């Protein structure tokens, strides 16, 4: 019975990874599509492939999610907690996708873990959440905005005497590289969260004695993320690509390059589960602000920020409810 429950949970986890892929595909491709640097299907195909490659490179973030957020009891009860967390994350992903809001799949999953653990009266590692989640959640959008702004200012100054048509043509070509970097960094960050949750379930059921991400988990999470990316999240792509600010190829390149740099440093240097959505959105705001502050549609940005703020408590509340229902069903 426990094995059946574990297999079911792994399927749900990969389902979450799939929703993460189509929900966050916009992070990698929205900018290059809006500037017409890449065709939509070409951009999505590139993003899907490099999401997979990025997911295979490191498991540092997976360890943070799997070991640094909650303590999961062994056995079936642990599976119920992890299952509830995943359902909470999936529910929030689907809701914000339907609304076209680029919220964070990362924080949806973390909120789900916290809510399920609270429902089960299990241990929540608040210190880890503060240092590895809350502080990066507050700092990363600011860093993304500032880095995007400064990089765009540097581009404007460097090419100030160049003809706009030539600059646009060159940066449209350069966006193939920045899109690839963004897709790779997204895979490095986001697919690892699902790896961490599956490994957490394997430890809880005794299939692993220590927290160590198996290769098959890495490949499965990477593949699910890639397939989800191919499905595309067109509502969110339109929000990021067109509704926040008007982007040209140099600004698109600056936003993608800034966001991917922040994500890669967060993953490889600090092992922090930073939201690719937060960083990409704030980088777009930063490059848009180089025109003038009014070039950013702050009303749309306000809706996005509201979704950010509500993601962890919203997913946590959903997971709390799901836990009590699932626990009652399991207990019979």
C-alpha positions in Angstrom: 0.0 0.0 0.0 2.8 2.4 0.9 4.5 1.7 -2.5 1.3 2.5 -4.3 1.0 5.7 -2.4 4.6 6.6 -3.2 4.1 6.0 -6.9 1.0 8.1 -6.9 2.8 10.9 -5.1 5.6 10.8 -7.6 3.1 11.2 -10.4 1.5 14.2 -8.6 4.9 15.7 -8.1 5.7 15.4 -11.8 2.3 16.9 -12.5 3.3 19.9 -10.4 6.5 20.1 -12.4 4.5 20.1 -15.6 2.3 22.9 -14.4 5.5 24.7 -13.3 6.8 24.4 -16.9 3.8 25.8 -18.6 3.2 28.4 -15.9 6.8 29.7 -16.0 7.6 29.2 -19.7 6.9 32.9 -20.0 10.0 33.6 -17.9 12.2 32.3 -20.7 10.3 33.1 -23.9 7.9 36.1 -23.4 10.5 38.7 -24.0 12.1 37.2 -27.2 8.6 36.6 -28.6 7.4 40.1 -27.9 10.5 41.6 -29.6 10.1 39.1 -32.5 13.6 37.9 -31.9 12.3 34.3 -32.0 9.2 32.6 -33.3 6.9 31.3 -30.6 7.4 27.6 -31.3 11.1 28.1 -31.8 11.4 29.9 -28.5 9.4 27.3 -26.6 11.4 24.5 -28.1 14.6 26.1 -27.1 13.3 26.8 -23.6 12.1 23.2 -23.2 15.4 21.7 -24.2 17.5 24.0 -22.0 15.2 23.7 -19.1 16.1 20.0 -19.1 19.8 20.7 -19.4 19.7 23.2 -16.6 17.8 20.7 -14.4 20.6 18.1 -14.8 23.4 20.3 -13.7 23.0 20.8 -9.9 20.9 19.6 -7.0 21.8 22.3 -4.4 18.4 23.9 -4.5 16.7 20.5 -4.3 18.5 19.9 -1.0 17.4 23.3 0.3 13.7 22.5 -0.5 13.8 18.9 0.6 15.7 19.4 3.9 15.5 23.1 4.8 11.7 23.8 4.9 9.9 21.2 7.0 10.6 17.9 8.9 8.5 15.1 7.4 7.6 12.1 9.6 8.4 8.6 8.2 5.8 6.4 6.6 2.4 7.0 5.1 1.8 10.1 7.2 4.8 11.7 5.5 3.4 10.9 2.1 0.1 12.6 3.0 2.0 15.7 4.0 4.0 15.9 0.8 0.9 15.1 -1.3 -1.0 17.9 0.3 1.8 20.3 -0.3 1.9 19.4 -4.0 -1.9 19.8 -4.4 -1.7 23.2 -2.8 1.1 24.3 -5.2 -0.7 22.9 -8.2 -4.0 24.6 -7.3 -2.3 28.0 -6.9 -0.4 27.5 -10.2 -3.6 26.7 -12.1 -5.5 29.7 -10.5 -2.8 32.3 -11.3 -2.4 30.8 -14.8 -6.1 31.2 -15.5 -5.8 34.8 -14.3 -2.7 35.4 -16.4 -0.7 36.5 -13.4 3.1 35.5 -13.3 3.2 34.3 -9.8 5.9 32.1 -8.3 5.6 28.3 -8.7 8.6 28.1 -6.2 6.7 29.9 -3.5 3.5 28.0 -4.3 5.3 24.8 -3.5 7.0 26.2 -0.4 3.7 27.6 0.8 2.2 24.1 0.3 4.9 22.5 2.3 4.4 24.9 5.2 0.6 24.6 5.1 0.6 20.8 5.0 3.2 20.7 7.9 1.1 23.1 10.0 -2.0 21.0 9.4 -0.1 17.9 10.5 1.5 19.6 13.5 4.8 18.7 12.0 8.0 20.8 12.4 8.4 23.9 10.2 11.9 25.1 10.0 11.2 28.8 10.3 14.8 29.8 10.4 15.4 28.1 7.1 12.3 29.8 5.6 13.5 33.2 6.8 17.0 32.9 5.4 16.4 30.8 2.3 12.9 31.9 1.3 11.6 35.2 2.8 14.8 37.2 2.5 15.6 36.1 -1.0 11.9 36.7 -1.9 12.3 40.3 -0.8 15.8 40.9 -2.1 15.7 39.2 -5.5 13.1 41.4 -7.2 15.0 44.5 -6.1 18.3 43.1 -7.3 16.6 42.1 -10.6 15.2 45.6 -11.1 18.5 47.3 -10.3 20.7 45.0 -12.4 18.3 45.3 -15.3 18.2 49.1 -15.1 22.0 49.4 -14.8 22.7 46.9 -17.7 20.2 48.8 -19.9 21.8 52.2 -19.0 25.2 50.7 -20.0 23.8 49.4 -23.3 22.3 52.9 -24.1 25.5 54.6 -23.3 27.7 52.2 -25.3 25.5 52.3 -28.4 24.4 56.0 -28.1 25.9 56.9 -31.5 24.8 53.8 -33.3 21.8 53.7 -35.7 18.7 52.3 -33.9 18.0 49.9 -36.8 21.4 48.4 -36.6 21.3 48.1 -32.8 17.9 46.4 -32.9 19.0 44.0 -35.5 22.1 43.0 -33.5 20.3 42.6 -30.2 17.5 40.7 -31.8 20.2 38.1 -32.8 21.8 38.3 -29.3 18.4 37.5 -27.8 18.9 33.9 -28.9 21.7 33.7 -26.4 19.9 35.5 -23.6 16.8 33.4 -24.1 19.0 30.3 -23.9 20.6 31.6 -20.7 17.2 32.3 -19.2 15.9 28.9 -20.0 18.9 27.2 -18.6 18.8 29.2 -15.4 15.1 28.5 -15.0 15.7 24.7 -15.3 18.5 25.0 -12.8 16.2 26.7 -10.3 12.7 25.4 -10.8 13.0 21.7 -11.7 15.1 21.2 -8.6 12.1 22.0 -6.3 10.3 18.9 -7.5 13.4 16.8 -7.2 13.6 17.9 -3.6 10.0 17.0 -2.9 10.3 13.5 -4.5 13.5 12.8 -2.6 11.8 13.9 0.6 9.1 11.3 0.0 11.7 8.6 -0.7 13.4 9.4 2.6 10.0 9.4 4.4 9.2 6.0 3.1 12.6 4.5 3.9 13.7 4.0 0.2 16.6 6.4 0.9 18.5 6.5 4.2 19.9 10.0 3.5 18.8 12.9 1.4 20.5 12.2 -2.0 18.7 13.0 -5.2 18.7 9.8 -7.4 19.5 10.2 -11.1 16.2 8.9 -12.2 14.5 11.6 -10.1 16.7 14.2 -11.9 15.8 13.0 -15.3 12.1 12.6 -14.6 11.8 16.1 -13.1 13.8 17.6 -16.0 11.6 15.8 -18.6 8.3 16.9 -16.9 9.5 20.5 -16.8 10.5 20.4 -20.4 7.2 19.0 -21.5 5.3 21.6 -19.5 7.4 24.3 -21.1 6.4 23.0 -24.6 2.8 23.3 -23.6 3.3 27.1 -23.1 1.5 29.5 -20.8 0.2 32.0 -23.3 -1.7 34.2 -21.0 1.3 34.8 -18.8 3.5 35.2 -21.9 1.3 38.1 -23.0 1.5 39.7 -19.5 5.2 39.6 -19.3 5.9 40.4 -23.0 3.5 43.2 -23.5 1.4 44.4 -20.5 4.2 45.5 -18.1 6.2 47.7 -20.5 7.0 48.0 -24.2 10.2 46.1 -25.0 12.6 46.4 -27.9 15.5 44.0 -28.6 18.1 45.8 -26.5 15.8 45.9 -23.5 14.7 42.4 -24.0 18.3 41.2 -24.0 19.1 43.3 -20.9 16.1 41.9 -19.0 16.9 38.3 -19.8 20.6 38.6 -19.2 20.0 40.3 -15.8 17.4 37.8 -14.7 19.5 34.7 -15.7 22.6 36.1 -13.9 20.6 36.6 -10.6 19.1 33.1 -10.9 22.3 31.3 -11.6 24.2 33.0 -8.8 21.3 32.2 -6.4 21.4 28.5 -7.4 25.1 27.8 -7.6 26.6 30.1 -5.0 23.8 30.4 -2.3 21.6 27.3 -3.1 18.5 29.6 -2.6 15.2 28.7 -4.2 14.7 32.1 -5.8 11.6 32.7 -7.9 12.4 33.0 -11.6 9.1 34.8 -12.1 9.9 37.5 -9.6 13.4 38.1 -11.0 12.3 38.1 -14.6 9.3 40.5 -14.0 11.4 42.9 -11.9 14.1 42.9 -14.5 11.6 43.8 -17.2 10.4 46.7 -14.9 14.0 47.8 -14.5 14.8 48.0 -18.2 11.4 49.7 -18.9 12.2 52.3 -16.3 15.2 53.5 -18.3 12.8 55.2 -20.7 10.9 56.9 -17.9 9.1 55.6 -14.8 5.8 56.1 -16.5 6.9 53.6 -19.3 6.2 50.8 -16.8 2.5 50.1 -16.4 2.5 50.1 -12.6 -1.2 49.1 -12.4 -0.3 45.8 -14.0 2.8 45.6 -11.9 0.7 46.1 -8.8 -1.5 43.1 -9.7 1.6 41.0 -10.2 3.1 42.0 -6.8 -0.2 41.3 -5.1 -0.1 37.7 -6.6 3.5 37.4 -5.2 2.4 38.4 -1.7 -0.6 36.1 -1.7 1.2 33.0 -3.1 2.7 31.5 0.0 -0.3 32.0 2.3 -2.8 31.1 -0.5 -1.0 27.8 -1.3 -0.4 27.1 2.4 -4.1 27.5 3.2 -5.0 25.2 0.3 -2.5 22.6 1.4 -3.8 22.8 5.0 -7.3 22.0 3.9 -6.1 19.2 1.5 -4.1 17.6 4.3 -7.1 17.3 6.6 -9.2 15.8 3.9 -6.4 13.4 2.7 -5.6 12.4 6.3 -9.2 11.6 7.0 -9.4 9.5 3.9 -6.2 7.6 4.7 -7.3 6.9 8.3 -10.6 5.6 7.0 
